[in-house]
Amino acid sequence: MQFARENPLPLLPPQVKIESANDITEEAIQTTMIRAVRFYGTIQAHDGHWPGDYAGPMFLLPGLVSNLNKMFLSLLSFIVCMHGMLLKYT
């Protein structure tokens, strides 16, 4: 949170409380977006990155992509087998 000290948080609009779907208005969405952009702007470095960012799904994506082929082929072979069994017994 070093950047939060260097970039002090500007005055934020009051937080919007939503109690039902009917409370969601364009103004509520706009106020929430302004609050979010201002908050993330305070913890963002001057060159545009977020220091210490984990990267979440982007970090785990290569493992998923490399195994996707195996998962797809297993599912495809299962479907072909089930289809063959259905044709055999109908």
N, C-alpha and C positions, 0 to 999 in steps of 0.2 A: 504493500500500500504506500510505497514511497512516492509514487506519482500522485497520489491523492493529496499529499502534503504540498507537492510542487504546483499542482493545478487545483486550487481550492474549488470546491463545489459551488457553482453559482446558485443564486436563489431559485429554489424549485417551486413549482406550483403545488398546491396541496394534493395529497394522495387521494385518489378516487376509490371509494368503497362501493363494490358491486354486490348487491344482495340477491338480485334475480336477473334473468336474461333481459327483462324489460328495462333495467337500469343501464344497459350498454347503449351508449349514444356515440355519435361522431366526436363530440366534445370530450367525452370520457376517454376514448381511444387516443385522441390527439394529446391530451394531458399526460396520459400514461407514457406515450411514445416520447414526449419531450423530456419527461423525468428520466427515462431509460437512456436516451442519447446523452443527456447531460452527465449522468452518473458514469457511464462508460467512457465518456470523454475525459473525465478527471483521472481515470486510472490507465489511460492510454499514453504510451510514450510519444515523444515528439516525432519520431519517424513512422508512427502509425501502428506499431505492434503492441501487444499486451504482454509485458514481461512475466515470465513464469507461467504462461498459459499452457495448459496440459494438451490441448488440441483434440481431446476427447475422441469422437468417432473417426476423425481423420487419421489418428495415430493407429487405430485398430483396423482401419479399412483394408490395408494390403493383405492381412491374414484372412479376412472374410472373402476377398476377391479370389485369392488363391484356392480356397476351399469351395467356392461356389460351383466350380466345374464338377467336383466330386459329388456335391449334394444334388446338383441338377441331374447328373447321369444316374445316380441312385434312384431318384424320384422317377425319372423317365423309364428306367428298367422295371421299376415296380408297376408303373401304369401299364406298360406293355404286357407284363405278366398277368396282371389283373384282367386286362382286356382279352388276352388269350384264354384265360380261364372262363370268363363270361361267355365267350363264343363257343367254347367247348361244351358248356353245360346248358346252353339254350337251344 
